[in-house]
Amino acid sequence: MRIVLVGPPGAGKGTQAVRLAAELKIPHISTGDLFRANISQQTELGKLAKSYMDRGELVPDSVTIDMAKDRMEQKDAEGGFLLDGFPRNVDQAEALDGLLETEDFKLDAVLDLEVPEDEVVKRIAGRRICRNDSSHVFHVTYSPPKKEGVCDVCGGELYQRDDDSEDTVRTRLEVYHTQTEPIIDYYKAQGLVVTISSLGPVDEITQRALDALKREPGEQ
């Protein structure tokens, strides 16, 4: 299957992308991973992307598209892939259509993870990270530490990242609504969108997604 995963920040895309890719036996292609890999390996695209980033400029769509194209052409993606974080806007979606058409491929589904805005704010603004080890993550509501402000694992101080403040989260949501959400309508016009609720236990959401992907896109 060739799937695009969309949803607002805090919808759990990263978690579900990894789980769904494993279940479907297709590679998970994340924009963040693409950038990190290209930059660390010092590919020509990586160097180009870094030059924009070092100047504090946005990396052009064309660079992101070329990175995605290179990744989708690798052997492990011959039987399909799950795209996470790409396309991020309608221009990128149109470019992806062009890439797939060139290879005589098409998308099978666009999986839309739906979550209320207040829940997004609650999920992200409640995160607390350990200063000693950023892999130690807690949540004031869903997975609180035994002692407030102290990491259960190493005793380090827990803090809220600037990116996780409520004001920043709401700004990120505005960017999502303005730039990324329009791709849902773009793909609905092609009959590709499958929408599921991203509320509930992680295992239930994964199963909900797998069940939905077995249905025809647009079928509720």
N, C-alpha and C positions, 0 to 999 in steps of 0.2 A: 504493500500500500504506500501511496505518496500522500502525506498528510501535512497540513499546516495547522499549528496550534496557536490559537489567539485567546486573549483575555486580558483584563486589566492587571496592573501590578497588584500582587497580593492574592491572585486567584489560584496560586499553586502550580503555575505552568511548569516551572523547573522540576518540581517533584513528580508531577504526572508525566512529563515528557520522558524522563528516565524510565519510569515504570512501564509506560505504554510501549516505548521502543523495545524494551526487553521482552515484553509479552508478545509483541508482533514480530520480533526478530529483525528489526530494521535499525539503522543507525539514527541516533539522536543528533541532529545538526543544530547547534546553538550559535547564535551570532556572537555571544560573548566568548565562547570557546574558539570560534573561528579567528577572532581578532587576537586572542592570546596566543594561539598556535602560530599564526602567521608572523606575529611580532617576535615571539621567542625564537622561532626558526629563521628569522631575518629573511623571509621571502621578499620578492620584489613588492608584492602587495602589502606585506607587513611593514616594510620600510616606508612605503607611500602613506599608509594609514598613520604610522607613527609621526611622520612629518607634519601631518595636519594636527594630530593630537598635541604634539609638542608646541605648536603655535596657538593652542587653545581654540582651534577651529573644529567644526563638525566634519567628520569624514564623509565625503560625497557618497551618494547612493551608488554611483558607478563602481566604487572600490568594494563596497559591501556586496554588490551583485556579483562582481568577478570572484570574490572569495567564495561565495555560495556556489557559484558555477563550478569552480575547481573542486569543491568538496563533493558536490552531487555527481561529479564524473568519476569519482573513485570507485574501485571495484565493489566495495562492500555496500554501495548504494544502488547497485544495479537492480536489486529486487524491490527497492522502495526506500523511503526515508521519512523522518518526522522533523519538520522545520519548526524551530522554536526561536522567536525573535526576528524572524524574516519570513515574509515581507513585513515591514513596519509601516508602510504607507501605500497608497494606491499606485504611485509610480513604480515602487518596487514590485507590487503585485503584477502589474502589467509586464514588467521586465521578466519576472519569473514565468509568466505565461509564454513569453517569447522564447525563453530558454528551453522550456519543456517542449514547445511545439517544434523547435529545431531538432530535438532528439526523438520526436514522435512519441512523447509521453504526455500524460495529463495527470492532474491531481485527482485523487479519489474522494477526498473529503477535507473540509476545513472545520476543525473541532473548536467550538467557541465555549470557553469556560465562563459561565455566568455567575456573578457574585454581587450582592448589594454593595453600594458604595460605602455605607457605614461599616459594613463588615470588613471591607478592604482597609479602612482607616484603623479599625480595631486590631486587625491582624498585624499590620506593619508597625503602627505606633506603639504597640505593646511589646515589641521585640527588645531584648536586652542581650548584649554581647559581652563576653569576657575580654578584658583588656590583655590578659596573658595569652589567650588562645581564641581566635575568632571563630573556631569551629565549635566552641562551647556556646550554644545559643539557648536562651530561655524566653519565656513569654509571661507577662504579668498575670494573664488570665488562664491560658491553656497549658502552660508548663512552667509554673513559677518555681524559683529556687527555694530550698528549704529555709534559707535566711535571706531576707530582702537585701538586694544589692550585692550578694556574695555568690560566686560561682560554686556550685555543688562539687565540681570535679577537682578544681585546684585552689579554691579559696580566693581567686582573683576578683577584682572589682568588676561589677557589671555596669554597663553604661548603654545609653541610647545613642545610636549613630545619628549624625545630623540629617542624613538621608531618610531616617525613619521618623522624624518629627511630624506631627499632624499637619502643619502648614506645608511641609515639603511633600508629604504624601498627596495632599489635595492638589498641589501644583502638578505632580506627576500624573494624577488622574485627569486633569484638564488637558495635558499634553496627549494622553492616551485618547481621550474623547475627540480631540481635534485632528490628530495625525493618524492614529492606528484604527480606531473604531470604524472609519469609513470603508476599510477593506472588507468588513463583514457584509455591508450592503453590496459591495463590488462582487463578492463571491456568492451572495444570495441570488444575484441576477443570473449566475451560472448554475444555480441549483446545487451548490456544493456544501452549504453550511449545515452542520449538525450542532445543536446547542444543548448543553447539559448544565445542571446546577453544580457549582463547585463548593457546596456546603455539605458538611458531614465528615465522617472519618475518611482518612486517605484511601484505605482499601475499598470502601464503598464508592468513592469517586472514580477510582480506577476501573472498577467493574462496570459502573454506570457508563463510562466512556467507551469501554470495549463493547458493551451491548449496543450503544448508540451507533458505533462505527459499523456494526453488522447490518443496520437498517440503511435504507436508501437515504441519501442526503435530502434534507427538507422534510422527511417523514418524522412525525412526532410520536 
